[in-house]
Amino acid sequence: MNKNELINAIAEESGLVKADAGRALDATISVVTEALKSGGSVSLIGFGTFSVKRREARTGRNPQTGETINIAAANVPGFKAGKGLKDAVN
């Protein structure tokens, strides 16, 4: 499902017009992004938790040349599915 299909599904499920559903989705994505940028997390009970995880620096290999390279430490977004989502999928 892509973003347009998700907007259509939200509009159909909620009874909103597509423009309002699109704005609601954009606002949700923006709020989650800002929360993660500030180092916080977003928990949606029954769905899951978005959080920021720290990936430490490490060494790797360039697959084309075999040369060893250094990969810098980074913060990466993470998602852990909640029980309700896990149960719905299984």
Sequence and secondary structure as in RCSB ss.txt:
>XXXX:A:sequence
MNKNELINAIAEESGLVKADAGRALDATISVVTEALKSGGSVSLIGFGTFSVKRREARTGRNPQTGETINIAAAN
VPGFKAGKGLKDAVN
>XXXX:A:secstr
  HHHHHHHHHHHH   HHHHHHHHHHHHHHHHHHHHTT  EEETTTEEEEEEEE  EEEE TTT  EEEE  EE
EEEEEE HHHHHHH 
